[in-house]
Amino acid sequence: MEHHEYGLGVDAVQEFVIDLRDDPRARAYVKHEVVDVCFAGAAGAVLSREGPNRYSEGDAILTGSTGDRWSVSRDRFDARYRALTGTTPGANGRYASQPIPVLARQMVRDFTIARSAGGDLLRGLANDWLLQYAPGDFGVVENARFIRVYRLADLQSGAD
């Protein structure tokens, strides 16, 4: 597969597999953000700028420092966020992102991608960022938000 500017239209998502590990323009970044979290009492969806984020009972619904809202599965949330002082782990409250690197690439044109296999379709605009948490597991972050909460990871020293 060529590493050209991903068209990533809805049809293109099914045409080829995207893996940012093979993309020379992708870099590792770490999120630095404190978020407000409530855990879902029932299944539902949060409508974000990038598209619907469906969630199951017990999943985390986050509100970021920029006011953006999204959902994270409970198992991923537990691995990626830690409770701040005054919040009991696993309870609604304030959490900080853990310094776990993710691959990201700024896109040059509008795009659409499945959040995961058979998952919600997320839409990004030119200059937004495509994030890959694991193979086949994606996110989209608006450019201004990305600049505010992500930093280039320092993978050689183990620090960010």
Residue pairs with C-beta under 8 A, 6 or more apart in sequence:
1 16
1 17
1 22
3 22
3 23
3 24
3 25
5 107
5 108
5 109
6 12
6 18
6 107
6 111
6 130
7 109
7 111
8 18
8 107
8 111
8 112
8 113
8 130
9 111
9 112
10 112
10 121
13 112
13 113
13 114
13 121
17 136
18 113
18 130
18 132
18 138
19 132
19 135
20 26
20 103
20 104
20 105
20 130
20 132
21 103
21 132
21 135
23 103
23 105
25 105
26 103
26 104
26 105
26 132
27 103
27 104
27 105
27 152
27 153
28 101
28 102
28 103
28 104
28 152
28 153
28 155
29 101
29 102
29 103
29 104
29 131
29 150
29 151
29 152
29 153
30 99
30 100
30 101
30 102
30 150
30 151
30 152
30 153
30 160
31 97
31 100
31 102
31 149
31 150
32 97
32 99
32 149
32 150
32 151
32 160
33 64
33 65
33 96
33 97
33 149
34 65
34 84
34 94
34 95
34 96
34 97
35 62
35 63
35 64
35 65
35 81
35 94
35 95
35 96
35 97
36 62
36 63
36 93
36 94
37 60
37 61
37 62
37 63
37 77
37 81
37 92
37 93
37 94
37 95
38 60
38 61
38 92
39 58
39 59
39 60
39 61
39 74
39 90
39 91
39 92
40 55
40 56
40 57
40 58
40 59
40 60
40 61
40 71
41 57
42 57
43 54
43 55
43 56
43 57
44 54
44 55
45 52
45 53
45 54
45 55
45 71
46 52
46 53
46 55
46 61
46 69
46 70
46 71
47 53
48 68
48 69
48 70
49 68
49 142
50 122
50 123
50 124
50 128
50 139
50 140
50 141
50 142
51 115
51 120
51 121
51 122
51 123
51 140
52 120
53 69
53 70
53 71
53 115
53 120
54 71
54 119
54 120
55 61
55 71
55 73
56 73
56 74
58 74
59 71
59 72
59 73
59 74
59 77
60 71
60 72
60 73
60 74
60 77
60 81
61 69
61 70
61 71
62 69
62 70
62 71
62 72
62 95
63 69
64 70
64 145
64 149
65 148
65 149
66 144
66 145
66 148
66 149
68 142
68 145
72 80
72 81
76 133
78 90
79 98
79 100
80 97
80 98
80 100
81 95
81 96
81 97
81 98
82 89
82 95
82 96
82 98
83 89
83 90
83 91
83 93
83 94
83 95
84 93
84 94
84 95
84 96
86 93
86 94
87 93
87 94
87 95
99 153
99 160
101 153
101 155
101 160
102 131
102 132
102 133
102 139
103 131
103 132
104 129
104 130
104 131
104 132
104 141
104 146
104 150
105 129
105 130
106 127
106 128
106 129
106 143
106 146
107 124
107 126
107 127
107 128
107 129
107 130
108 126
108 127
109 126
110 123
110 124
110 125
110 126
111 123
111 124
111 128
111 130
111 140
112 121
112 122
112 123
112 124
113 121
113 122
113 124
113 130
113 138
113 140
114 120
114 121
114 122
114 138
115 121
115 122
115 137
115 138
115 139
116 136
116 137
116 138
117 136
122 138
122 139
122 140
123 140
124 130
124 140
124 142
125 142
127 143
128 140
128 141
128 142
128 143
128 146
129 140
129 141
129 142
129 143
129 146
129 150
130 138
130 139
130 140
131 138
131 139
131 140
131 141
132 138
133 139
141 150
151 160
153 160
154 160
